[in-house]
Amino acid sequence: MNPELENDPKAVLGLTVEEELIPKFYALLSQGFTAKVRVGCTIRELLHRQLGLNADYIEQRLQTIFLDGKAVDNIDTAVVKSGATLALSAALPGLAGATLRRGGAYASMRSQISHGKTLLPEHITEGELVLKFFNLVARELGPMFLEKGVWIKGKNLQGFLQKALDSFRAGCRAAELNGQPLDIDSLANIEWDQQEIFVTVKKTL
């Protein structure tokens, strides 16, 4: 194993896998991945203009949204700042789901954990945030984001690869780290420490 790869702060990992292996990565997306974006805008602007989600999907599918751990009701007034964590989910079942649903009839029951209105800053700047995808959102958006590439914490990636090692031995057709071919067993044993890795996942043709 090349020790330089282990300490490279700009590690780029490319994986080509069988289609049935793609859902395994949804667990990583629920843990969170870093997105380089323009911050100081509303959630709607971020989702639509920057992440490319269409208006119908935002309104109909993204029923539960958390910004820094607080449920969001109005995505036109909640402002995303650098370093924020934004969690996206489809509607959750039961009373808990109804209570957490944005703009729902039970929103008043969770006033203590609701995100309030924030003022837009004077300038929109470059920054980053942590995105988390859950349930149907991970299933529907995950493949597209994985193919484009996501920044994953090394500790999360290492634990994920070690946990799913048998699946990867069977379903991973190619792995490249910084342009160099690498076998799955060697990849799973790399000590990533605190660095982030840019990961792309493509399915075999």
Phi, psi and omega in degrees: 000137180279116183295337180296328179293326183291331186255004181288118182287353180237050182292135178238119183246124177244127182238137172242121189227162172294148185304324182291349179273342183305315181301337177302328184283349181295332176297322177296319181292330177284335175287332178119140174223151184272135177241131175272113187221178170266126184252169184093013179245172178283164178299319181299315180297320178298310184294317186277304187281326184263316182270350173080020179278137182282161187300319181296319180296316181300316184283321188268325185263319185277078185272340180230118183229131176242132174243115183052043174082003180243136182293135182257130175260321184241106182281357177267353179239342179279124186256136180268125178251160179298136182089359181287162173243124181241117181252132183240133181215153169285178180300135178267153183283162171075189181295322179299318179295318179295325180290322183276345183299134184291131179071012183283170183294338184259012184302328182295341181286348183236035183303331181292334183242023179264145179276127181273175179292138176235150181280141176290135176289169181289330184229142171268128186234167175287141179194200178210157176214165176261125177256142175230130179248135179233156176042236185297331179295317177297319182293322185274322182264336185308307182303320180294315181291322179295322180292322178288328180113138179226151177268120184241139175297136183302320180298318179294319181295316180298314179297321179296313181296319180292323182290324184254027188301316181298319178296322181288325176300325183275326190249351180270123183265337179198144176221134177228132176242116185053040176082000181252130178300144182212141178276157187297320181297318178293320180297318183292340183263001179290135176270107185273342184058228186260003184287162175256146182241134176275113188247127171244140181230119179237147178270153179293147180280000000 
